[in-house]
Amino acid sequence: MINVNNVSKMYGEFSALRNVSCSIQEGEWWGIIGPNGSGKSTLLQLISGVDKITTGELKIRGHHVSKYGRRELSQMLAVLQQDGLPAISFPVRDIIEMGRFPFQDWMGRDLGDNADTIIEDIMNKLQLQELGDRPLDELSGGQRQRVALGKVMAQEPRILLLDEPTTFLDIYYQLQFMELVANWRKETGITVIAVLHDLNLAAQFCDKLLVLQEGEVVGLGTPDEILTEDNIRRVYKVDPAVVQHPKSGVPQVLLSRT
Amino acid sequence: MSKKLAGYGGLGIILLIASFLLCLGIGAVKLPVMDIVQILLHRIPWIGDAITPTWSPAFEQILIKVRLPRIILGMLVGAALAVAGSGFQGVLRNPLADPYTLGVSSGASVGAAVLIFFGIQYSLVGAWTLPLVAFFTGILTLWGVLSLARDGGKIPTNSLILSGVVMQSFLGAIVSFLTAMSKGTVNEILFWTMGGLSFRGWSYTLMLLPYVLIGFVVIWSCARSLNILALGERQAAHMGLHVERLKLVTLIVSTLLTAAAVSVSGVIGFVGLVTPHIVRLIIGPDYRLIIPLSAIGGAIFTMWCDLVARSILAPIEIPLGIVTAFLGAPFFAYLLYRNKKQRNGGKV
């Protein structure tokens, strides 16, 4: 689905990514982890096609990402950023409808003929019906991030890129958000690539983890392979204790004081 | 959306027609509304034949030769400035942007003033020279203001206003200098700095019309994209929007609208600020509605301001730009105050 081959990215003299390679299969959920400034978001921006790669090649469905038109790409790939949506006063329903933008002609008509049903389904699924006419800037952070998710769902992508989507949420909304994405993936088989700070959430939801450090890949594998005490000590410079989750058995990271 | 547009649009058009008839009637000579309607209908082919003239020919002369061109010109200028204002606000995502506060109007007036100073306003391409040159100096000004205000890819409100003020005072000084230096053309240049609609006649109206129509259609067709842009540039790009292209088109067309308005009526400030704001307060942030309703609102606002300008101290006429500034500047201050309040979480 997505092939990243020896990709590097320079911002002027600064090298943000060096020789990154990975191959992401359709339907997989990948987590990108690593310390601040390790190039996680940069990699996501490159896959999204908004930033251009400096060297190497990046292919989505066999075609170079730079060969796709903006609109063509956005019909296939959606991005959700950590700050989600700005505090604008559009009503919730209008914002979800904005997700249909890549499928609308210049008059604003939807090229698919069931856009209204799509939007109603999403509103139901995300329990946004009652908030439909409320302006976005009156909602709480958790509700707002749910609207942001609704907007990318309306975009009906095959690939979903998440950039630290749960950063500003409390644990209830963090979990709710991740479960909503997981359900969406189960129903439609979309590919998910998520930059995550929370290693414990990453371990519970992702099939594969890609570890970046100073712009280079330093680890790639299942959460069981990646989340070991040695790896975390090396990459994050902290002293962790890794235990098994008592219910699911996936690795969970506890931090120790120095 | 379309229901809302039909509802508010209908209401706006009723208001527009009512204001139009009222403003036509009020003046040194009062014209009865019934006469106005009959004279106007009489001019329309087919319908006109059914109406027999019962009014005095003097009334008809005043209406057709004096008031009608002036009022229609006012409507066009107001609509142009309001649409340009909503375009600037949308693309800069800044509610305080407007042709006047951005300095674009002053920029355009410098071009106009230079041409008039040297008496070459009909050289190059005839009657199109003035709007074209005004457009180029306007867009140069916009470029200057935006590059002054830009701070790491973003344009903060405060620095935008500051750069606008700096540019305006500088350009204003140029125009004042030209005014001071010129002899025969003093009044004509001075006119540009204060703005007005007197003695313009049909030729100006007809010249402005195509700019306003085309500009309006282009900006309105960008409305959906401007809504997406409200989500932020990066997010808009992720949704398949050509952000740079949209910014370029909207800025150029808004500047063109401003320059066209300035070259027929001089600098009329704040129309492009006040109108979209009031529209936004009533119907919300959707540019698909803001743009057409601002066009109607700008026309109504300018028409009323011009009525005040020509009748409140009659027979002395106040320059229109002064009337709009009397109304607009306090409104601008109020918006700044409210902005500050919002940023400080309700406290001033």
Interface residues (C-beta under 8 A of the other chain):
Chain A: S48 V50 R70 R71 E72 L73 S74 Q75 A78 V79 Q81 L85 P86 I88 S89 F90 P91 D94 I95 M98 G99 F101 P102 Q104 W106 G108 P135 Q155
Chain B: S221 R224 N227 I228 A230 L231 G232 R234 Q235 A237 H238 M239 G240 L241 H242 G284 P285 D286 R288
